[in-house]
Amino acid sequence: MNFLMFYNATWNTFLKKGLLLIPLCLSLACAHDLTRLVPPETHPPHMTFTVMRNYNTTWNAMLRAIANLLGHQVQSSLKKTGAIVLEPVTVMVEDYCDCGKIGEMPLTGPVKRETTIKLKSKAPQKTLVEISCKYTTPYTWKDIYGKAVRTTTITCTSNGRFEQDLYRRLIRYIYP
């Protein structure tokens, strides 16, 4: 009789532990695919524009276009080299870039945009304008208990919307 009671108690303990471990094992098996980073599917846009105006006119028009962008300020500008760097700003992923997916879920939320503009004279009445934006966002990887394990910076791909908008603003100042 004692053997039977010991057997039932052991069997019950085994069942309880097994029933608790099965969902845990299943969640671990599924968690691997859910936490994998899938990089952006879009290719970075080539944002070099040709403006049929001299360098000085294009430079001044670009500075005016930037001055009228809400929330944007020039961090540095060197007319001699044709480089303009804007202060980093925070924007939303959905509006300006593709950060890829974690599993099947697209990354959303705020990203930091760093913008560099380069102007280069190609002829007396021809200036090349290159606008490049770098988008990055921190992502915190969590373990199965929701505890932060590590944080990495994810580089996103621009969809070209900001670059096109800045170019259109530039053109409005050049060809009023």
trRosetta pair geometry for C-beta under 8 A, 3 or more apart (Angstrom, degrees):
i j d omega theta_ij theta_ji phi_ij phi_ji
1 4 5.8 -53 -154 33 35 112
1 5 6.7 32 151 -16 66 104
2 5 5.7 -53 -148 37 36 110
2 6 6.2 35 153 -18 67 107
3 6 5.7 -56 -147 39 31 111
3 7 6.1 34 152 -23 65 108
4 7 5.5 -51 -143 36 30 115
4 8 6.3 29 157 -17 64 105
5 8 5.9 -52 -145 38 30 109
5 9 6.3 30 155 -18 64 108
6 9 5.8 -56 -145 38 29 111
6 10 6.2 28 156 -17 64 109
7 10 5.9 -58 -147 39 27 109
7 11 6.1 26 155 -18 64 110
8 11 5.6 -55 -142 39 29 112
8 12 6.1 32 157 -21 65 106
9 12 5.8 -52 -145 35 28 112
9 13 6.5 28 154 -18 62 106
10 13 5.8 -55 -149 36 31 111
10 14 6.3 33 152 -20 64 108
11 14 5.6 -54 -148 37 30 114
11 15 6.3 32 154 -20 64 106
12 15 5.7 -54 -147 36 30 112
12 16 6.4 31 155 -19 64 106
13 16 5.8 -54 -147 36 30 111
13 17 6.3 24 157 -12 65 109
14 17 6.0 -60 -147 41 27 106
14 18 6.0 27 156 -20 64 113
15 18 5.6 -57 -142 39 27 112
15 19 6.1 25 160 -18 65 107
16 19 6.0 -56 -145 36 26 107
16 20 6.5 20 155 -14 61 109
17 20 5.8 -60 -149 40 31 109
17 21 6.1 25 156 -18 67 112
18 21 5.8 -59 -140 39 29 107
18 22 6.4 40 160 -34 65 100
19 22 6.1 -38 -144 16 30 115
20 23 7.3 -63 -168 35 33 98
20 24 6.8 24 147 -11 64 117
21 24 5.4 -65 -150 44 41 115
21 25 5.9 41 156 -22 76 107
22 25 5.9 -56 -145 36 27 108
22 26 6.3 25 157 -16 63 108
23 26 5.6 -56 -144 40 33 112
23 27 6.1 33 158 -20 68 105
24 27 5.9 -55 -146 36 28 108
24 28 6.5 29 154 -18 63 106
24 144 7.9 84 -155 153 79 152
25 28 5.7 -54 -149 36 32 112
25 29 6.4 33 153 -21 65 105
26 29 5.7 -54 -148 34 32 112
26 30 6.4 23 156 -11 66 108
27 30 5.9 -58 -145 43 33 106
27 31 5.9 43 154 -36 67 107
27 144 6.2 107 125 -148 116 122
28 31 5.5 -47 -139 25 30 118
28 32 7.5 43 160 -31 56 90
28 144 6.3 -42 -89 -80 75 148
29 32 6.8 -46 -172 10 30 109
30 33 6.4 -62 -168 39 48 102
30 34 6.2 40 145 -19 77 114
31 34 5.5 -63 -144 41 38 112
31 35 6.0 18 167 -9 74 113
31 144 5.8 -71 -86 -93 166 95
32 35 6.7 -75 -150 40 21 96
32 36 7.0 34 154 -42 59 103
33 36 5.9 -44 -153 6 36 118
33 103 5.7 81 135 -124 70 96
34 102 7.1 32 162 142 60 86
34 103 4.0 -15 -142 -73 43 146
34 104 7.9 -53 -120 14 64 78
35 102 6.4 -17 -137 -176 36 101
35 103 6.6 14 -30 -47 21 100
35 141 6.4 78 -167 -144 121 97
36 102 7.3 148 71 -160 37 54
36 103 6.1 98 45 -78 76 55
37 100 6.1 53 -180 121 83 141
37 101 7.5 155 -157 83 46 46
37 102 6.0 -28 -97 -102 59 66
37 139 7.7 125 -95 87 122 161
37 154 7.0 -158 -145 -113 139 122
38 100 5.2 -176 92 -177 59 102
38 101 4.3 -2 54 58 112 93
38 102 7.5 -166 16 -80 80 17
38 103 7.6 -110 -10 39 111 3
39 100 4.7 -82 -152 -97 20 137
40 97 7.8 -70 -100 166 150 84
40 98 4.0 114 -137 112 118 105
40 99 6.4 -84 -67 -152 105 4
40 100 4.6 -95 -53 -61 54 75
40 156 6.3 97 -49 -154 138 58
40 157 4.1 -154 94 13 160 119
41 98 6.9 -81 40 154 66 151
41 100 7.7 125 -21 -110 64 66
42 98 4.7 115 23 28 120 150
42 157 5.0 -177 82 104 96 137
42 159 6.6 -5 142 -101 169 72
43 157 7.1 -131 -179 -167 9 145
44 157 5.3 -125 -77 -150 70 96
44 158 6.1 56 -139 41 78 88
45 158 6.1 -84 23 96 99 102
45 159 7.3 55 -23 166 123 22
45 160 3.7 46 -4 -75 166 116
45 163 6.7 -166 86 51 131 147
47 130 6.5 108 100 -160 75 57
47 131 4.7 -73 135 65 128 81
47 132 6.4 166 59 -79 119 55
47 158 7.9 -34 -28 101 136 145
47 160 6.4 177 -77 -129 112 89
47 163 4.1 -60 -135 175 149 152
47 164 7.8 -115 -125 -54 110 61
47 167 7.7 -146 -167 -46 98 130
48 128 6.0 -6 -174 -173 102 104
48 129 7.1 158 -157 81 52 45
48 130 4.6 -16 -103 -98 82 83
49 128 7.3 150 78 -159 43 55
49 129 4.7 -18 62 63 94 98
49 130 7.8 176 20 -79 65 36
49 131 7.5 15 3 1 108 102
49 167 5.2 136 -42 -133 162 129
49 170 7.9 137 86 73 150 144
50 122 7.7 -45 -132 29 97 148
50 126 6.5 -18 -168 -162 99 94
50 127 7.6 147 -158 78 51 42
50 128 6.0 -30 -100 -102 63 65
50 129 7.8 180 -84 20 16 79
51 58 5.0 128 91 -110 146 125
51 126 7.4 149 80 -155 50 45
51 127 4.8 -21 64 66 101 93
51 128 7.7 172 19 -93 79 16
51 129 5.7 46 -13 -12 116 117
51 170 7.1 -85 -91 138 140 123
51 171 7.6 -152 -117 -92 104 74
51 174 6.2 -127 -164 -111 121 171
52 125 5.9 22 -179 145 68 94
52 126 6.0 -19 -118 -99 54 68
53 57 4.4 -97 159 89 121 128
53 58 5.1 150 86 -56 107 89
53 61 7.6 53 87 3 156 144
53 125 6.3 -40 -129 -162 17 71
53 126 8.0 101 40 -90 26 22
53 127 6.2 -37 74 13 67 115
53 174 5.3 -138 -17 -155 154 120
54 57 5.1 89 60 13 79 105
54 58 6.9 -152 95 -5 37 93
54 121 7.4 7 -167 -123 62 110
54 124 6.2 -33 -102 169 98 56
54 125 5.7 -49 -61 -105 70 49
54 127 6.8 76 165 -41 18 114
55 58 5.8 -65 -148 41 28 109
55 59 6.0 31 157 -24 67 108
55 82 7.6 -81 -157 -99 115 111
55 119 6.6 127 -149 145 85 118
55 121 4.0 -48 -64 -78 125 109
55 127 5.1 142 -94 -96 56 122
56 59 5.6 -51 -143 34 29 114
56 60 6.4 24 160 -13 64 107
57 60 6.1 -59 -148 40 27 107
57 61 6.2 25 155 -17 64 112
57 174 6.6 92 144 -126 106 89
58 61 5.7 -57 -144 40 29 111
58 62 6.2 32 156 -23 65 106
58 119 5.9 162 115 -147 119 134
58 127 4.1 -126 4 68 165 160
58 129 6.6 -144 177 -65 127 114
58 170 7.5 29 -157 -176 75 117
58 174 6.7 11 -101 -95 63 126
59 62 5.9 -57 -151 32 27 111
59 63 6.7 24 154 -16 62 105
59 79 5.9 60 -163 -132 151 96
59 82 7.5 -110 -95 -124 108 71
59 119 5.9 -170 -85 77 79 168
60 63 5.8 -54 -150 36 33 111
60 64 6.5 31 153 -15 65 105
60 173 8.0 -144 112 147 75 130
61 64 5.7 -56 -149 38 33 110
61 65 6.3 37 151 -23 66 105
61 170 5.6 89 129 -160 107 71
61 173 3.8 161 -151 105 93 120
61 174 4.8 23 -131 -63 170 78
62 65 5.5 -51 -146 34 33 113
62 66 6.4 31 155 -17 65 105
62 84 6.7 -168 133 -4 128 161
62 117 6.5 172 -177 146 137 151
62 119 6.7 -140 -9 -61 160 134
62 129 7.0 178 -87 -128 131 130
62 170 5.5 3 -94 -116 67 111
62 173 7.9 -159 -47 65 28 142
63 66 5.8 -53 -147 37 31 110
63 67 6.3 36 153 -25 64 106
63 74 7.2 -13 -133 -58 83 147
63 77 7.2 45 -97 -131 108 167
63 84 7.5 -157 -84 -111 75 145
64 67 5.5 -51 -145 33 33 115
64 68 6.6 20 159 -10 64 108
64 173 5.0 142 81 -122 127 153
65 68 6.3 -68 -155 42 28 102
65 69 7.1 39 147 -35 62 99
65 166 6.3 105 141 -164 127 70
65 169 3.9 126 -151 123 108 108
65 170 4.7 -53 -43 -76 163 58
65 172 7.5 125 -101 53 103 95
65 173 5.6 -122 -57 -4 91 135
66 69 5.6 -45 -156 13 40 116
66 72 5.9 -110 -169 117 78 122
66 74 6.0 74 130 -61 145 95
66 84 7.2 -137 -50 163 160 144
66 86 6.8 -150 -149 -95 125 112
66 117 8.0 -124 -70 0 130 155
66 166 7.5 25 -83 -143 71 110
68 169 6.8 -168 76 -165 114 131
69 72 3.9 0 99 34 119 130
69 166 7.2 -12 -77 -103 138 89
69 169 7.2 -19 -66 -115 93 179
71 89 5.8 92 140 -131 109 136
72 86 5.5 -28 -166 -159 101 130
72 87 7.0 170 -158 48 51 90
72 89 6.3 -62 -93 -45 73 143
72 115 7.8 -10 -143 38 122 144
73 86 6.9 131 76 -158 38 76
73 87 4.6 22 65 4 90 127
74 77 5.3 -17 -179 -34 134 114
74 84 6.2 -66 -134 -164 107 98
74 85 7.4 98 -165 74 66 49
74 86 6.2 -65 -108 -107 42 59
74 87 7.4 58 97 -19 5 83
75 85 4.7 -56 63 106 110 94
75 86 6.0 96 -3 169 95 13
75 87 4.7 138 -64 -70 98 60
76 83 7.5 3 110 116 97 100
76 84 7.5 -177 94 -148 54 40
76 85 4.8 19 50 45 88 108
77 83 7.0 -174 -143 98 45 58
77 84 4.6 5 -110 -110 92 77
77 85 7.4 -157 -70 25 54 63
78 81 4.5 20 108 35 121 102
78 82 7.4 -25 92 22 79 22
78 83 5.0 18 47 53 99 92
79 82 7.2 29 -167 -78 33 41
82 118 5.5 64 120 -168 102 64
82 119 3.9 -134 -162 67 106 70
82 120 5.5 127 123 -71 173 55
82 121 7.8 -152 -81 -14 138 73
83 116 7.0 -28 -158 -167 91 94
83 117 7.3 140 -159 80 43 57
83 118 5.7 -13 -99 -104 65 75
84 116 7.4 150 82 -162 54 47
84 117 4.2 -11 61 61 104 106
84 118 7.7 -163 25 -71 71 33
84 119 7.6 44 -5 -9 105 101
85 114 7.8 -14 -164 -178 94 88
85 115 7.3 151 -157 90 49 60
85 116 5.4 -14 -105 -108 75 74
85 117 7.7 -164 -73 24 32 71
86 89 7.4 -32 134 -14 116 104
86 114 7.6 169 71 -164 82 45
86 115 4.2 11 36 65 121 108
86 116 7.7 -138 15 -71 78 32
86 117 7.5 64 -26 -9 98 104
88 112 5.3 8 179 -176 122 103
88 113 6.5 162 -154 77 68 45
88 114 5.0 -30 -98 -86 93 76
89 112 7.5 156 81 -152 30 58
89 113 5.4 -17 63 56 80 99
90 110 4.9 6 -179 -170 110 119
90 111 7.1 160 -151 77 64 31
90 112 5.8 -38 -95 -96 69 60
90 113 7.5 160 -102 11 18 81
91 95 6.1 -103 164 69 109 120
91 96 5.2 32 119 10 140 142
91 110 7.1 145 77 -146 22 68
91 111 6.1 -29 68 62 72 82
91 113 5.3 17 13 -15 117 125
91 135 7.9 -73 59 -121 108 112
91 162 7.8 -118 -55 -70 176 136
92 95 4.8 77 74 7 95 107
92 96 7.2 125 75 12 55 93
92 108 7.6 0 -173 -174 91 76
92 109 7.0 -120 -140 158 73 15
92 110 6.2 -55 -96 -95 52 50
92 111 7.3 85 -164 16 12 85
93 96 7.3 -107 -150 53 21 74
93 97 5.9 -76 -148 69 61 84
93 98 7.6 85 -179 -109 95 21
93 99 5.3 -58 -137 -6 129 119
93 106 7.9 176 129 148 136 101
93 107 6.0 -139 -142 113 169 83
93 108 5.2 -153 57 -139 129 39
93 109 5.9 37 -2 52 116 44
93 110 7.5 -144 -25 -99 81 3
93 111 5.2 97 -76 -21 75 119
93 135 7.8 120 -113 170 69 139
93 137 7.0 -24 -74 -46 113 153
93 156 6.8 -138 -129 -127 94 159
94 108 6.0 18 -48 -135 99 94
95 161 6.8 -120 158 81 69 155
96 111 7.4 -137 71 61 112 125
96 113 6.7 -31 122 -80 156 136
96 133 7.5 -79 168 128 121 155
96 135 6.8 165 112 -87 109 143
96 158 6.6 -40 161 -139 83 73
96 159 6.2 -169 180 31 32 99
96 161 5.5 -123 -117 56 62 115
96 162 5.4 23 -134 -28 118 111
97 111 6.2 -70 49 66 132 164
97 113 7.9 175 -26 -92 131 101
97 133 7.9 -134 -73 113 119 121
97 135 4.2 -102 -50 36 171 170
97 156 4.1 81 143 137 134 125
97 157 6.0 159 -163 79 92 38
97 158 5.2 -54 -101 -104 94 38
97 159 5.8 -161 -99 -13 31 84
98 106 7.8 -73 -150 -152 77 114
98 156 6.1 169 80 -169 37 92
98 157 5.0 -17 59 61 93 95
98 159 6.3 99 -22 -64 90 95
99 106 7.5 112 61 -179 82 77
99 107 3.9 -70 89 72 121 130
99 111 6.7 -167 -67 -84 129 136
99 135 7.3 -108 -80 121 91 120
99 137 5.8 -19 -121 29 149 131
99 154 5.6 74 -169 121 105 128
99 156 3.9 -49 -90 -101 73 110
99 157 7.9 180 -80 20 33 65
100 106 7.5 -177 119 -139 25 64
100 107 6.1 36 70 4 61 116
100 154 6.9 -122 38 -177 117 130
100 156 7.4 -140 -2 -114 80 71
101 104 6.2 -23 171 -159 139 14
101 105 5.9 148 -160 74 90 36
101 106 5.1 -57 -96 -91 85 45
101 107 6.6 -159 -105 -19 29 75
102 105 5.5 -22 63 66 80 95
102 107 6.3 87 -15 -70 94 87
102 139 7.3 173 -70 -164 129 142
107 137 6.8 161 155 77 136 147
107 139 7.0 -70 -124 -91 133 127
107 154 6.9 -155 -93 95 176 159
107 156 7.8 -127 81 -95 132 115
109 137 7.0 121 87 -154 101 143
110 137 7.0 153 102 -121 55 111
111 135 4.7 28 148 -172 137 101
111 136 6.5 156 -167 73 91 26
111 137 4.3 -71 -110 -63 80 106
111 156 5.8 -33 -141 12 154 149
112 135 7.0 154 76 -151 47 52
112 136 5.3 -21 58 63 98 81
112 137 6.9 161 10 -81 74 55
113 133 5.4 -19 -163 -167 102 112
113 134 7.3 145 -155 73 50 46
113 135 5.4 -18 -97 -95 71 77
113 162 7.1 89 -163 -10 155 174
114 133 7.0 147 74 -157 46 57
114 134 4.6 -15 59 57 100 99
114 135 8.0 -170 22 -73 69 33
114 136 7.8 13 0 9 107 103
115 131 7.0 -14 -164 -168 101 86
115 132 7.3 159 -151 86 54 46
115 133 5.0 -20 -98 -101 77 80
115 134 7.9 -165 -73 21 34 67
115 162 7.4 -112 -94 133 128 134
116 131 7.8 161 86 -154 49 42
116 132 5.2 -12 62 63 92 95
116 133 7.9 178 23 -81 65 36
116 134 7.8 32 1 -7 102 101
117 129 6.9 -15 -169 -169 98 88
117 130 7.0 158 -157 83 48 55
117 131 5.3 -8 -108 -105 83 71
117 132 7.8 177 -82 24 39 64
117 166 7.8 -125 -91 146 128 146
118 128 8.0 -4 110 110 87 92
118 129 7.5 157 82 -156 50 42
118 130 4.5 -6 57 57 98 105
118 132 7.9 15 3 6 101 104
119 127 5.8 -4 -168 177 97 117
119 128 7.1 156 -155 82 46 55
119 129 5.5 -10 -103 -103 76 71
119 130 7.9 -165 -72 23 33 70
120 127 6.9 153 75 -162 39 68
120 128 4.6 -12 60 57 95 103
120 130 7.6 24 3 -3 107 106
121 126 7.5 104 -167 85 57 61
121 127 5.6 -38 -102 -105 52 79
122 126 4.5 -62 71 110 100 107
122 127 6.6 168 12 -105 85 22
122 128 5.5 78 -35 -23 120 98
123 126 3.8 41 44 33 99 113
129 167 7.0 150 100 -113 133 91
129 170 6.8 141 -176 159 174 171
131 163 4.3 158 100 -138 124 94
131 166 5.8 155 -130 79 159 134
131 167 6.6 -129 1 -56 145 94
132 163 7.7 20 -89 -98 23 128
133 158 4.8 107 71 -88 109 141
133 162 5.8 66 -51 74 159 131
133 163 6.3 -134 -9 -56 114 99
134 155 7.3 -48 -169 -146 89 99
135 155 7.2 115 82 -166 62 54
135 156 3.8 -50 98 65 115 110
135 157 7.4 -69 46 18 117 9
135 158 6.2 143 -9 -72 117 73
136 153 5.2 6 -176 179 118 107
136 154 6.7 155 -156 77 64 46
136 155 5.6 -31 -100 -102 83 56
136 156 6.7 -171 -85 9 27 87
137 153 7.2 156 78 -155 28 63
137 154 5.4 -21 64 59 81 97
137 156 6.4 46 1 -31 103 121
138 151 5.3 8 -176 178 110 113
138 152 7.3 158 -152 84 62 30
138 153 5.7 -42 -96 -98 62 65
138 154 7.6 139 -124 12 12 80
139 151 6.8 166 82 -153 36 66
139 152 5.8 -19 60 63 88 79
139 153 7.7 142 15 -113 76 17
139 154 5.1 39 -8 -19 121 120
140 148 5.0 -42 179 -131 123 105
140 149 7.9 139 175 41 75 61
140 150 7.4 -178 -149 96 59 32
140 151 4.6 -29 -97 -97 73 87
141 148 7.5 101 74 -157 48 59
141 149 4.9 -53 100 58 94 107
141 150 5.2 7 45 58 112 76
141 151 7.3 -166 13 -84 72 34
141 152 7.1 37 -20 3 107 102
142 145 7.9 -127 166 70 97 51
142 146 5.4 -8 175 -149 137 32
142 147 6.2 145 -156 67 84 31
142 148 5.8 -51 -99 -94 78 40
142 149 6.1 151 -125 -3 21 92
143 146 7.3 -50 68 18 64 18
143 147 5.2 -7 37 57 106 88
143 149 5.2 109 -43 -59 86 117
148 151 7.0 -3 -173 -52 118 91
158 161 7.8 -145 178 25 86 68
158 162 7.1 -88 -154 37 117 104
158 163 6.8 69 156 -15 143 118
160 163 5.3 -65 -155 48 57 114
160 164 5.6 57 149 -25 86 106
161 164 6.0 -59 -148 37 25 109
161 165 6.3 24 156 -19 63 109
162 165 5.6 -57 -148 37 32 112
162 166 6.3 29 156 -17 67 105
163 166 5.9 -54 -147 37 29 108
163 167 6.4 30 153 -18 63 107
164 167 5.6 -55 -148 37 31 113
164 168 6.4 33 153 -20 66 103
165 168 5.8 -52 -149 34 31 111
165 169 6.5 32 152 -18 63 104
166 169 5.6 -53 -150 36 34 113
166 170 6.4 41 149 -24 65 103
167 170 5.4 -50 -150 32 34 116
167 171 6.5 35 153 -20 65 104
168 171 5.7 -53 -149 35 33 113
168 172 6.7 38 151 -24 63 101
169 172 5.7 -50 -153 28 34 114
169 173 7.1 26 152 -12 63 103
170 173 6.1 -66 -161 38 33 105
170 174 6.3 22 150 -14 70 112
171 174 5.6 -60 -141 41 35 108
171 175 5.9 -19 176 30 74 103
172 175 7.3 -70 -122 63 19 69
172 176 7.0 55 171 -101 57 56
173 176 7.0 4 -146 -66 24 88
